[in-house]
Amino acid sequence: MKKSIVIPLMLAAALLTGCASLSPPTSLTPAFAEKVASAKTAKDHQAIVAIYDAEAAEAKQAAASHRSLAKTYGQANSYRNGFGQSYAQHCEQAAKGYDAIAADKTALAQLHRQLATQSADK
């Protein structure tokens, strides 16, 4: 295979592997939706908080990983054929998206912390 094709293929494989490594969020399952709908006790809300906190941490880690990749693609000499900057921009955009997900999950966790303190069974 030509060298000019190998490098972009290797970069694409690395990007796809990095993006595919996240597991589907628990908070998107029907079972979780039911858990939220039926939450009444502090214990119920604390269980929801734990899930949102874990997903926020996972999104923060994904953002950091994408920022690291963006730095690598933006600086490495072997990627300066035009692909590196494109991949760096992709990774920066992905990092911003994961930052937004982390912020949303953190806000939802905070909401359920408040609901836990307000529940009658404290």
N, C-alpha and C positions, 0 to 999 in steps of 0.2 A: 504494500500500500504506500502511496506517496506520503512523504513527510507532511506536506501541506494539508492533507486530509486527516492524518493521524492525530495531530494536536487538537484540532477542533472536536474530533470525536471523543478524545480523552476528556476534554473539558466538559463536553455535554454529558458524558457519563458521570463525571464527578458532581455536576450540578444536579442531575436527576437523582443520584444516590443521596445527596445532601437533603434535597427537598422531600424525598420519599421516606426519610427516616423517622418522621414524626408519626406517632400513632394517632388514630382518629380520636378526637376529644370525647371523653365520657359525657360531657355536658350536651352533646348533640344526639344522644340516644333517647329513644322513647321512654326507657326505664328512668332516666334522669329527669325527664320532663314530668313524669308521674311523681317522682320524689319531691320535686319543687312544688308541684300542685298540692301535694298532701302534707307538706311540712307544717307542723304546728308547734312542736316542742323545741326547746333549746338544742337538744341532742340532734333533732332532725336538721336544724339549720347549721349546726356545727359540722355535720357530715357533708353538707353542701359546700360550706366554706372550704373544707379540706380538698374537695375536688377542684373548686375554682382556683385555690392557691397553687395546687399542683400544676394545673394547666397554665397559669400565669408564669410559673417558674419555667415550664417547658418552652413557652413562647419567648421568654427572655433569653433562654439558652439558644434557641433557634436564631434570634436576632443577632446575638453575639457571634454565632458561627457564620452567619451570612456576612457580617461586617468583616470578619477575618478573611473570608474568601474574597470579598470585594477588594481588600487591601492587597491580597496576593495577586489577583488578576490585574489590578491597577499598576503594580510595581514590577512584576516579573518580566524580564527581558524577552522570554520566549513567547509571551502573549501580546507583544506590541505590534502584531501584524493586523491590528484592528479588532480582533476578537476580544482581547483582554479588557478593553474599556467597555465594550458592550456587556460582557459578563459582569464586570464590576458594577455597572449601573443596575443590572438585573438584581444582583445581590444586595445592593443598597436599597432598592425598592422593596425587596422581600423583607429586609431587616425592618424597614419602616412599618410594613404590614404586621410583622410579628410584634413590634412595639405596641401598635394599636390593639392587637389582640390581648397582649399582656395587660394593658391599661384597662380594657373592658373587663377582663376576668378579675382583676384586682378590685374594680368598682363593684362587681357583683358579689365578690367575697365580702366586701365591707358591708354591703346591704344586708347580707345574711347574718353577719356578726351583729348588726344592730337588731335584726329581727330576733336573734337568739337572746339578746339581753332584754328584749321587750316581751318575750313569751311568758305566759303565766306560770310555767313550771320551773322558773329559775331556781 
